[in-house]
C-alpha cells in the first residue's frame, strides 16, 4: 500500500506540529544576532530590548485581531497566511542593511506569530488521532518551546562558523517555511462550514475566568524569565562574562528552551496544577542561581540557572496551557487560547523592557540582579496562589506530588 505511506507520515497532526515548530524556530533565529546587531548598528541594551519588544508587543494586537479568525474561518485558512508572513519577515532580516529593516521584520514576524498562536494548539487538539487533549496540549507547548530552542541553536552555529554570517540562518529558515507551506496546503483539511468573523477584545467566558486567571499566573512568570534569556542573556554573556562566541550564546538560550521542551514531554501526564507548582519551584531556584551568576561573573551558575529555569518554564507553561485547552469551550477555543497568549507576550515583553531601561541607567549587571529579585517575589506569590487553589479544590495531594 505505498499510496498510504504519505498519509500516515504526514497526517494533519504531524503537519500542524511541523508548522508550529518551524514558525517558532523562525521567531527566535535572531537571538544570537542581538550582540552582532548592537555592534553593527550601535544599539544599547535598551535598543536591543526595544527591538525584541517590537515583536513581542505587536503579537498582542495580532492575536486580538486574528485569534478568533481560525474559529470562524478554519485552522488551515489562518496557518497559510501565517507561514507566508514568516517568509516575508525572514527575507527582511536577510536583506537588512539598516536598523529600519530589523524593526520592519520584527513587526511582520509578530503578525505571523499572532496568526499562529491562536491557531496551532486548537489545530493539534482537533487533529489528535486519539482525541487526547492532554497529549495534544503537551505537544503544542513542547513544540512552542522546542521550536523556539532550535532557532538560537541553529543560528548561533551558523553565525559563528558558516559563511554569509548575517544571511544564511534566514535562508535556511525560508527553506523550512516553504516546506511547511506546501505541507499545510496539501494535508490540512479545509473548513467546510464557516461562520462570520469580527475582531473583538480579549474575552474569557465567565464560568472559566477563575481557572484562566490561575493558569495565567504561572504563564506570566514562565515567559518573563524566557524573555530575559531570549533578549538579553547573549548580551549579558558578552558584556559581563566576556564570552563573545555566538554559538555558545545560542546554546545557552537553546539549553533553556530545550530543557523546557524535554520537561513538557517527560511530565505530560502530571496533573496540570502539580506541573505549575513544580515549575514555579524550579524557576525560583533558577533565578537564585542567575543572581549568583551576576555576583560571580561565572558561566557555571548561569548554566545551572539555565537548566532550572527551563525545566520550571516547561512545567509551568505545560500545566497552564493544558488547563486553558481543557476549560475552553469548543466554539471559543481559538479565542480563549489567543487571550492566554496575550498574557504570555505581555509577560515576555514588559519585564524585559524594564530591564533594558534599568540597564541604560545603571548597567546590565545591576539590572539583571533587580530582575531576579522581582521574579523571585512573583514566583513566591504564584506558589501561594496555586497552593491555595489546590487546597480549595480538594487536591492537596498534587502539592505533595509536585514537591517530590
C-alpha positions in Angstrom: 0.0 0.0 0.0 2.6 2.6 -1.0 0.0 5.2 -1.6 -1.0 5.2 2.1 2.5 6.0 3.3 2.4 9.8 2.9 -1.0 9.9 4.7 0.5 8.0 7.7 3.7 10.0 7.8 2.2 13.4 7.0 -1.2 13.3 8.8 -2.8 16.7 9.7 -1.5 16.3 13.3 2.1 15.8 12.1 1.9 18.6 9.6 0.5 21.0 12.2 3.3 20.1 14.6 5.9 20.7 12.0 4.4 24.1 11.0 4.3 25.1 14.7 8.0 24.1 15.3 9.3 25.8 12.1 7.3 29.0 12.8 8.6 29.2 16.4 12.1 28.4 15.2 12.0 31.5 13.0 10.7 33.6 15.8 14.0 33.1 17.8 16.5 32.9 15.0 17.5 36.5 15.7 18.5 35.8 19.4 22.3 35.2 18.8 22.3 38.2 16.4 21.5 40.7 19.1 25.1 41.4 20.2 26.1 41.5 16.5 23.3 44.0 15.7 24.4 46.0 18.7 27.9 46.3 17.3 26.9 47.0 13.7 24.0 49.4 14.3 25.2 50.9 17.6 22.3 49.5 19.7 22.4 49.9 23.5 20.8 47.3 25.8 17.7 49.4 25.7 17.8 49.4 21.9 18.1 45.6 21.9 15.1 45.3 24.3 13.0 47.7 22.1 13.9 45.6 19.0 12.8 42.5 20.9 9.7 44.2 22.3 8.6 45.4 18.9 8.0 41.7 18.1 6.5 40.6 21.4 4.2 43.6 21.8 2.9 43.6 18.3 2.0 40.0 18.7 -0.7 41.2 21.1 -2.9 43.2 18.6 -2.2 40.4 16.1 -3.6 37.9 18.5 -6.7 40.0 19.2 -7.3 40.5 15.5 -6.5 37.0 14.3 -7.2 34.8 17.4 -10.9 34.4 16.7 -10.4 34.1 13.0 -9.4 30.4 13.0 -12.6 29.5 15.0 -14.7 31.1 12.3 -12.8 30.5 9.0 -10.7 27.5 9.7 -7.3 26.5 11.0 -5.7 25.8 7.6 -7.0 29.2 6.3 -5.1 31.0 9.0 -1.9 28.9 9.1 -1.2 29.5 5.4 -1.0 33.3 5.7 1.0 33.0 8.9 3.6 31.0 7.1 3.7 33.5 4.2 4.2 36.4 6.6 7.0 34.5 8.4 8.8 34.1 5.0 8.4 37.8 4.3 9.9 38.6 7.8 12.9 36.2 7.1 13.5 38.0 3.8 13.6 41.4 5.5 16.1 40.1 8.1 18.3 38.6 5.3 18.5 41.8 3.4 18.7 44.2 6.4 21.4 46.8 5.9 19.8 49.4 8.2 18.0 49.2 11.5 14.7 50.1 10.0 14.7 46.7 8.2 15.1 44.9 11.6 12.1 46.7 13.1 10.0 46.1 10.0 11.0 42.4 10.1 10.0 42.1 13.7 6.7 43.7 13.0 5.9 41.3 10.2 7.1 38.4 12.3 4.7 39.5 15.1 1.7 39.2 12.8 2.9 35.8 11.6 3.1 34.5 15.2 -0.2 36.2 16.2 -1.9 34.3 13.5 -0.1 31.1 14.6 -0.6 31.2 18.4 -4.4 31.3 18.5 -4.5 28.5 15.8 -1.7 25.9 16.5 -2.9 24.5 19.8 -6.5 24.1 18.7 -5.3 22.6 15.4 -3.4 19.9 17.3 -6.2 19.3 19.7 -8.7 18.8 16.9 -6.5 16.6 14.8 -5.0 14.4 17.6 -5.5 10.8 16.2 -6.9 9.6 19.6 -8.7 12.8 20.6 -6.3 13.1 23.6 -6.5 16.7 24.6 -3.8 16.5 27.3 -1.3 14.9 24.8 -2.1 17.4 22.1 -1.7 20.3 24.6 1.6 18.9 25.8 2.9 18.6 22.2 1.7 22.1 21.4 3.5 23.6 24.4 6.6 21.5 23.8 6.6 22.4 20.1 6.4 26.0 21.0 9.4 26.0 23.3 11.3 23.3 21.4 10.9 25.2 18.1 12.0 28.4 19.9 15.1 26.5 21.2 16.1 25.3 17.7 16.2 28.9 16.4 19.1 30.2 18.5 20.9 26.9 18.4 20.9 26.8 14.6 21.6 30.5 14.2 24.4 30.5 16.8 26.4 27.9 15.0 25.7 29.4 11.5 26.7 32.9 12.6 29.9 31.7 14.3 31.2 29.2 11.8 29.3 29.4 8.5 29.7 31.9 5.6 27.1 34.6 4.9 27.1 35.4 8.6 24.1 37.7 8.7 22.1 35.9 6.0 22.5 32.1 6.0 20.3 31.5 9.0 17.4 33.2 7.4 17.9 31.4 4.1 17.7 28.1 5.9 14.6 29.3 7.7 12.9 30.3 4.4 13.6 26.8 3.0 12.0 25.2 6.1 9.0 27.5 5.9 8.4 26.8 2.2 8.2 23.0 3.1 5.7 23.9 5.8 3.6 25.9 3.3 3.5 23.0 0.9 2.5 20.5 3.6 -0.2 22.7 5.2 -1.8 23.3 1.8 -1.7 19.7 0.9 -2.6 18.0 4.2 -4.7 20.1 6.5 -8.4 19.9 5.8 -10.4 22.9 4.6 -13.1 24.3 6.8 -16.4 23.4 5.1 -18.7 25.4 7.3 -17.5 28.9 8.0 -19.1 31.5 10.3 -18.8 35.2 10.4 -15.8 36.8 11.9 -15.0 40.1 13.5 -12.1 41.2 15.7 -13.0 41.5 19.4 -11.3 42.5 22.6 -9.8 39.7 24.8 -12.5 37.8 26.5 -12.9 34.7 28.6 -16.3 33.1 29.3 -17.4 33.9 32.8 -17.6 30.3 34.1 -13.8 29.7 33.4 -12.4 33.0 34.4 -11.1 31.9 37.8 -9.3 28.9 36.4 -8.0 31.0 33.5 -6.6 33.6 35.9 -4.7 31.0 37.9 -3.2 29.5 34.8 -2.2 32.9 33.7 -0.1 33.5 36.9 2.1 30.5 36.0 2.4 31.5 32.4 3.3 35.1 33.2 6.3 34.0 35.4 7.4 31.4 33.0 7.6 33.7 30.0 9.0 36.7 31.9 12.1 34.5 32.6 12.1 33.3 29.0 12.0 36.9 27.7 15.1 37.7 29.7 17.0 34.7 28.3 16.0 35.3 24.7 16.5 39.1 24.7 19.4 39.8 27.0 21.4 36.7 28.0 23.5 36.8 24.9 24.4 40.5 25.6 24.9 39.6 29.3 27.4 36.9 28.3 29.3 39.3 26.0 29.3 42.3 28.4 29.5 40.6 31.8 31.1 37.2 31.2 33.2 38.5 28.3 32.2 35.5 26.2 31.7 36.7 22.6 31.1 33.3 21.0 27.8 33.4 19.1 27.5 29.6 19.2 27.9 29.5 23.0 25.2 32.2 23.4 22.9 30.3 21.1 23.5 27.1 23.0 22.7 28.7 26.4 19.3 30.1 25.1 18.6 26.8 23.4 19.5 24.9 26.6 16.9 26.9 28.5 14.2 26.4 25.9 15.3 22.8 25.2 15.1 21.9 28.9 11.6 23.3 28.9 10.5 21.1 25.9 12.0 18.0 27.4 10.3 18.5 30.7 6.9 19.1 29.0 7.2 15.8 27.2 8.6 13.9 30.2 5.9 15.0 32.7 3.0 15.4 30.4 0.8 13.0 32.5 1.4 15.1 35.6 -1.8 16.9 36.7 -1.7 20.4 35.4 -1.9 22.1 38.8 1.0 20.0 40.1 3.0 20.8 37.0 2.6 24.5 37.6 3.6 24.3 41.2 6.7 22.2 40.4 7.5 24.6 37.6 7.4 27.7 39.8 9.6 26.0 42.4 12.2 25.2 39.8 12.1 28.7 38.3 12.6 30.1 41.8 15.7 28.1 42.2 16.8 29.1 38.7 16.6 32.9 39.3 18.5 32.4 42.6 21.4 30.8 40.5 21.1 33.6 38.0 21.6 36.1 40.8 24.7 34.1 41.8 26.0 34.3 38.2 25.7 38.1 38.4 27.7 38.1 41.6 30.5 35.7 40.5 30.5 36.7 36.8 30.8 33.0 36.1 29.4 30.7 33.4 28.8 27.7 35.7 26.0 29.2 37.8 24.5 30.7 34.6 24.3 27.2 33.1 22.6 25.8 36.3 20.2 28.7 36.2 19.5 28.0 32.5 18.6 24.3 33.1 16.5 25.0 36.2 14.7 28.0 34.6 14.0 26.0 31.5 12.7 23.0 33.4 10.5 25.3 35.5 9.2 27.1 32.5 8.3 23.8 30.9 6.3 22.6 33.8 4.5 25.9 34.4 3.7 26.5 30.8 2.6 23.0 30.0 0.3 22.9 33.0 -1.2 26.3 32.3 -1.8 25.7 28.6 -3.3 22.3 29.4 -5.7 23.9 31.8 -6.7 26.5 29.2 -7.2 24.0 26.4 -9.3 21.8 28.8 -11.6 24.6 30.1 -12.1 26.5 26.8 -15.4 25.8 25.1 -15.0 24.2 21.7 -16.5 27.2 19.8 -14.3 29.7 21.7 -11.1 27.6 21.9 -9.1 29.8 19.4 -10.3 33.0 21.1 -9.5 31.8 24.7 -6.1 30.4 23.7 -5.3 33.7 21.9 -6.3 35.6 25.0 -4.0 33.3 27.0 -1.1 34.2 24.6 -1.8 37.9 25.1 -0.8 37.3 28.8 2.3 35.4 27.6 3.6 38.0 25.2 2.9 40.9 27.7 4.9 38.8 30.2 7.7 38.3 27.7 8.0 41.9 26.7 7.2 44.2 29.7 9.7 42.9 32.2 12.5 42.8 29.6 11.7 46.4 28.6 12.1 47.3 32.3 15.4 45.5 32.4 16.5 47.5 29.3 15.5 50.8 30.9 17.4 49.9 34.1 20.4 48.7 32.1 20.6 52.1 30.3 20.9 54.0 33.6 22.7 51.5 35.9 24.3 48.9 33.7 23.1 45.4 32.5 24.6 43.6 35.6 22.6 45.5 38.2 19.5 45.5 36.0 19.6 41.7 35.8 20.1 41.5 39.6 17.0 43.5 40.2 15.1 41.4 37.7 16.0 38.2 39.6 14.7 39.7 42.9 11.4 40.8 41.4 10.8 37.5 39.6 11.6 35.5 42.8 9.0 37.5 44.6 6.4 36.9 41.9 7.3 33.1 41.9 6.6 33.1 45.7 3.3 34.9 45.2 2.3 32.5 42.5 3.2 29.5 44.6 0.9 30.8 47.4 -2.0 31.3 45.0 -1.6 27.8 43.4 -1.2 26.1 46.7 -4.4 27.8 47.9 -6.2 26.7 44.8 -5.0 23.1 45.3 -6.4 23.2 48.8 -9.6 24.9 47.7 -10.2 22.2 45.1 -9.5 19.4 47.5 -6.4 18.4 45.6 -3.7 18.9 48.3 -2.1 15.6 47.1 -1.0 17.5 44.0 1.3 19.7 46.1 3.0 16.6 47.5 3.4 15.1 44.1 4.9 18.3 42.7 7.3 18.6 45.6 8.5 15.0 45.1 
